[in-house]
Amino acid sequence: MLEGQFRNPSGCAISAIFDKSGKRFSGDAIISSISVMHERSNGLGGGFACYGIYPEYKDYYAFHIFYDSVQSKRDCEDYLEDLYDIVNLSKIPTRKIKEITDEPLIMRYFVAPLKTKLDSFQLGEEEYVSRSVFHINTHIKGAYIFSSGKNMGIFKAVGYPEDVGRFYMLENYEGYCFTAHGRYPTNTPGWWGGAHPFGLLSLSVVHNGEISSYDANRSAMETYGYKCTLLTDTEVITYIIDYLTRKKGLTFSEAATVMAAPFWQTIERAEKKERERLTYLRNIFASQLVTGPFSILVGFDGGIMALNDRLKLRSLVAAEKGSRVYIASEECAIRKVEPSPDKIIYPKGGEPVIYTLEAQQ
């Protein structure tokens, strides 16, 4: 069943709950929030990114991997054992429900790079990990790493998001941040690896919309060593953010300014110092400008960012209640889990909403 058979380009649902104090809470709430927007989904994909859920293994990378066969599992584990110390491995717990079918073998590994290999490759730890993730996803047939960060995990499948949450038993996980997505990347076939969120290291992205600049963005990112194997715009957004923040050292606010850059006429009206800054970012990172309608939620270690395209062609609303932050495609998804927020925020086009843990401020 392919997306093109019943295309609804205004669809997709995104939602997030973040606690600035770092207090951990159950995944029940995010399932409840995303379920309100059931009609925005079509059953071709749903998923969640969850932060703070592995405190006992917080210093290790958590690899979540789909396998098509026992042989692909053997091939991947042989590769991992050569590069990593595997401190724990197991099947990811799931429950059988009739709405989720044709599941692959789903495994979880907590790993640390072998120091001898890290030294021999002369790479930083995160670059070492990201390169090995790309190698597995492009060269080991039937194996796909869909989550690779520390103290976080992505859980996704073909199905409605509330069913995906029940399938992975998210009520048994506690974290300080959860993001969710319903529906499926536009114009791509329904398969488990292609559902949102997309992640690399501790970065995760869920996205509502369609990126018209995909081909230009993809070509640019592949020149920097990224492998766009899923033919979906959300994958390239993830790599753009990783490139700008991890490799080029931009803040998330600066990365948002690059991806949803102001129009030139807006830049020309800015104060001199701001005009020079915006002109520099737009010229240096021209290939990372993202055009087309979109709203995205970006999860990262200790924080979350929400961003619309510069014309705000997709809906996005945020709210605050005490230390808790809520962001969703629709206000009803927020009020389902927090009926009386202290503050409602309607972000402008191209204006990022960024929250970080109070301990990091």
N, C-alpha and C positions, 0 to 999 in steps of 0.2 A: 504494500500500500504506500503510494508516494504522495508527497505534499501537493504536487500539482493537480491531483485528482479532486481536491476540494480546497482550493486556495482561498485564504482569507487574510490578506496582507495586513489588516489592521489588528489582527489578533495577537496572541502571546500575552502571558501574564508574568509579572515579576513582583517579588515581595522580599522584604528583609526585616529582621529584628536584630538590634544591636544594643548591648548594655555597656555604657561608657565606664561603669565602675568595674567591669570585668567579672561581675557576678554571673555564674553559669546557670542556665535554665534549660528545661526539657525541650526537645524538638517537637513536642505536641503543638506548641503555639504556632510555629511556622506552617505546619500542615493545615491547621485551622484557617490561617490567613489566606493561603493560596487556594484553598478549596472554594472560597467564596467566588473566585473568578473562574469557575469551572467552564463557563461558556466561552472564555477566551482561549481555551485549550482545545485540542482535537484528538488527544490520545496518542499522538505520534512521539511524544517525548515529555518527560518531566524529570526534575532533579533538584538537588540541594547541595549547597556548600556549607560546611559546619566547622566553626573555629573554636578551639579550646577543648576539643572532645577527647584528646589523648594526653592528659597531663602526665600520666605515668611513663609515657614515651616521648615527652615533649622535645627531647634533644635528638630525636631520630626522624628521618624522613619516612613518611607513611606512604607507601606505594599501594594504590588500589589498581588492580589489573583485571581486565576481561581476557579470558582465554576461549578460543574456539575448540580446542582439543587438548587431550592429555599431552600430546607431542609438543604442542606450542608451549605448554607449561614447562615441560622439561627443557626445551631450548632456551626459554627465557630465564629459568632458574640457573642454568649453567652459566649464562652470561652474567647474571647478578652476582653469583658466588665468586666470580673472578674479579669483581670490582668493589664489592660491598661486604661488610660484616652484617649478616642477617641475624638480628637478635630475636625476632619472633615472626612466625608466619602462620596463617590460618585462613580458612574460608571466612568471608564476611557473612555474618549471621543474616539470614533472611527468613521470611515466613511465606509459605505457599498461599497465594491468593489467586482466584480465577482470572482476575483482571490482568495479571502479569504473566506472560507466557514466553516460551523460547529463550529462557535466560541462559547466558553463557556460564562458564565456570568463573566465579568471582572471588579473587584472593586478595589478601592484605599482607604486606610485608613491612616491618619496621627495620630500617637499614641505616648504616653509617658508612661513608666512603672509607675504603682501606687506605690508611695513611701512606703506605708504600706506593700505592697506585696514584694517589693524589699528588705525591711529590714527583713521581716520574712524569706525569702529564703536565706538571707545572701550571695547573689551573686553580682558580678559586673554587671553593667547595660548591657553590651554587651553579657555576658554569659546568663543573664536572657532572653534577647531577642532571642538569638540563640536557647536556649532550648525550648522556646515556639514555635518558627518556626518549629523545628523538631517535636514537639508534634503534631501540626496541620497537618503537611505533612505526618505523619505516623499513626495518630490515628483518625483524623476526615475525614470520607469518603466523597470523592467528593470535598474536599477543598485542594488547593495547593498554598502556598505562594512562588512566584517566584522572589520576590524582597523585600528586608527588610532593606535597608540602609537609612542613613540620606542625604538629599539634593541630591538624585540620584534616578534613576528608571530604571528598565529593562522592555523592551517591546519586546515580541516575539510571534511567531505563526507558524503554518504550512503554508509554502508558500515561494516564493522567497523573499529575503530580501528587494528589492526595493518595492515590493507589501506590505510587512509587514510595512515598513516605511510610505507608503501612508495610510494604514489602520489605523495606530495609529496617523496619522497627525503630524508626527515629525517636520514638518516645523513650527508648532506653539510652539515648545519648544526651549529654548535657554540654552546652557550650555558651560562650558569650556573644556569638554572632551566628545567625543562620540566614542564608539567602535561598530563594526558591525560584523555579521557572516552570511554566506550563506551556505546552504546545510543542513546537519543533522548529529547528532552523529552516528558514524559508527556502523552498525549491530544492530540498535535498531529501533523499530517501530515509525512511524511518529505520534507524538501527541504533543499538545501545550506545556505541561510542560517540555518535553524533548528537545525542541529546545534550542540553545545557545542564549544569554549568560546564564551561571549558576552563581548564586550569593548567598552570605551569608553576612548579614550586608552590609557594603559598598564595599565589595569585589565582583568583577565580573571577569569571565574568558570566553574567546572565544578561540577555539582550532581547529587547522587543523592537522589531523594525527590520529594515532591509538596507544594506549598505551599497550604494551605487558606485562607490569608489573601490570596490573589492579588488578588481583586477590590478589596479595601480598600487593599492596597499600591499597586496600579496607579492607582487613582483619586487617591490622595495624590500619587504621583510625577508624574502628568500635570498636577497643579495647579502643580508647580514647573518645568514646561516640558519634561519628558521625554516622548518619544513611544514608547509601547509598541505597536509594530506587529506583533510576532511572536506575540502571544497565548500566551506561555509564561512560567511562573513564574521561570525562570532569568534571563530578560531583566530582570525587575523587580528581582531581587536585585542584579544588576549596578548598576542605577541607584540603588538604595537605598545601596549602599556608596559609589558616586561622590558622591552627595549628602551623606552623612554625613562623609566624609573630605575631599573636595576643596572642597565648598561650605561646609560647616559647621565644618570644621577639627578634627573629632574624630580621635583616634588610632584605629588599627585595633582595638585592644583595647576602646576605648569603643564603637566601631561594633558589635563583637561583642556587647557588653553590651546594646545597643539591640535588635539583631535577635533575640537569644536571651535576652531579659531574664529575670532570676530571677522566680519567683512572688512575689506580694506577701507571703505568709507568710515566705518566705525573707528578703526585704528587711527585714521588721519585726524579725527576729532579729539583724540586723547591728549592728555598732558604730555609734554615732551619726554619725560623719563619713561612713562608708561608706553608711549608711542614707540620709543626705541626698543623697549623690551618686547612688545608684541610683534614688532616688525622683525626683530632678530629670531624669535621663536618660529614665526610663520615662514621665514626664508630658509632657516637651517633645517627645519623638520617639515618641509613642504609635502614630502611623500607620506607623512603620517596624518595628514588632514583626512578626516572621515566625513564623507558627504552622504546624504540620504537621511530618511527619517529613522531616528533611534532613541531609545532610552536604555541605559545600562546600569547595572549594579556591579561594582567592583569590590570584591572582598580581598583583603590583604592582611598580613600579620599585624594584629593590633588595630585594625581600622576598616572603614568601609567608605566608598564613594558612590554617589549617584550622579548621573549626568545625562542631560538631553542633548539632542542635536541643536544647533544654533537657532533654528527656526521653531523649535519645540513642536515637532510634528507627531510626537508620541506622548501620551499622558504619563505624568509622574507626580506623586505627592508624598510629602514626608510629614512626620509628626513627632512630638516629644512628650514624654511623661516621666518626670523624675529623671533617673539615669538611663531610662530606656528610650531608644530611637526606633521609629517604624518608617518604612519606605515601601511604596507599592504603586502599581499601575493605577489603582482606584482607591479612593478614600474608604470605601466599604470594607476593603481587606484589612485596613488598619483598625477601623472601629469594631470589627469582629473580635479582635483580641484586646483592644483598648478602647472602650466606649467613650471615655472622657479624657482625651489628650489635653495637655496643658497648652500646646501650641501646634498649629497646622501651618505647613510651609509648602508653597507652590513654586518650585524652582523655575527660574527663567531659562530660556533657551541658552545653552552653552555655559550656564552658571553651575559649577559643581557644588554639591552638598557633601561635605567630608566630615566624618567623625572618627576620632581615635580614642583609645583607652585613656582614661584620666591619668593612669600611672605613666604614660608616655608623653604627656603634655608638658 
